[in-house]
């Protein structure tokens, strides 16, 4: 597959992950789309699915080899776990943690917020409890 075809598949995979089309995700993966590749904006399919709370799509992408801690964007997005925690998508957070996402990892190459900080800003108590149980540590009081 040439570079142009791969870019097109990556763009379509991010779009399918964003809008929750699991059938299209599976078809694109079968066609050779890389589950870890980003689109031209730098968004990964796993981040797109995570920020929208599409747990089924998250699981499909993880099973296809997407890495749970890969940062998305060109310094403007973050990790899939941060994206899911930011919006209180507890089941998506649970799926990412079960597949090895690091609950202590700061986004923006280590200079940004942690998933717990995002969940606390929500506030999303169920997500907060899940992250704490997974080993996240607060940098200040958890409300």
N, C-alpha and C positions, 0 to 999 in steps of 0.2 A: 504494500500500500504506500502510495507516495505521500509526501508531506501535506499537500493540499487536501487530499482525501481525509487524512487523519485530523486536520484542523476542522474540516466540515463535520466529521463525526463527533469531535469534542464539543463543538458549538451546539450540535443537536442534542448531545447527551446532557449538557448543562441545562438546556432548555427543558428537556423531558423531566429532569430531576427537579427543576424549579416548579413546574406545573403539575407534578405528581403523576406522570404517565408511566406507570411501571411496565406496561406492555412494550412501549417504545424503548424504555431503558434496556429491557432484556434483548430486544431485537438489535439495538445498536451495539450492545456488548457482543452478541453473536457475530455481528458484522465486523468486529475488530476494534471497536472504540476502546480507548484506554480509560479505565475507571478513575485513574489518578491524574489524567491530563486536564489542564485548564483551558478555558476559552480565551479569546484575545484580550478580555478584560482581566484575566487572571483568576476567574472564579472556577473552582473545582466542582464537579457534580456532587460530591459528598457534602461540601459546604452548602450548596444550593438546597439540597434535600433536607439537610439538618436545620437550617434557618427557617424552613417552612414546616418543620415538624412532620415530614413525610417518612415515618419510621420504616415502613415497608421498603421504600426506595433506598433508605440508608442501609438497611440489611442486605439488599440486593447488591449495592455497590461495594460494601465491605466484603461480601462473599466473592465478588469478582476481583478483589485485590486492592481496593482503595485503602490507603493508609489513614487511620483515624486521626492522626495528629498533623496531617499536612495542612499548612497554612494556605489560605485562599486569598486572592487579590494581590494587588501591588501596593501593599501597606494600608489598604483601606477596609479590609474585611477581617479575617481572623481564622481561628481553627473551627472545625465543625462543632466541637464541644462548646466553645464559647458562643457560637451562633445559636445552638439549640438552647443553651442555658439562658441566654439573653431574653428569649421569648417564652421561657418556662415550658418547653416541650419535654416533659419528664420522661416519656417513653423513648424518645429519641436519645436523650441523655443516657438513659439506661442501656440502650443498644450500643452506643458508642463506648461506654465504659466497659461493657461486656466484651468488646472487641479490642480492648487495650488502650483506649484514649486516656491520656494522662490528665487527671483532674487538677494538677498543680501547674500545668503548662500555661504560661502567659502568652497572649497573642502578640502580634507586632514584633516578632522575633525576640521575644522575651521582655519587651518594654511596656506592654499594654496590660490589660486586665486579665484576670483569671476567670475561668467559668463561674467560680463561686462569687466573685465580685459582680459579674453580670447578673447572676440569679438573685443576689441580694438587692441589687438596684431595682429589680422587677416590682415588688418582691414576689418570689415564687417559693413558698415554704417547702413544698414537696420536693422540688428540684434542689433546693438548698440542703435538705436532709439527705438526699441521695448522694450529692457531691461530698458532703461531710463523711458519710459512711464509706465512701470510696477513697478517702484519704486526703481530700482537699483541706487546706488549713487557712482559716481566716487571717487576714493581715490586720484586722480591727474587729470591733464587735459585729456579730451577725444579728440583724434585727428580724 
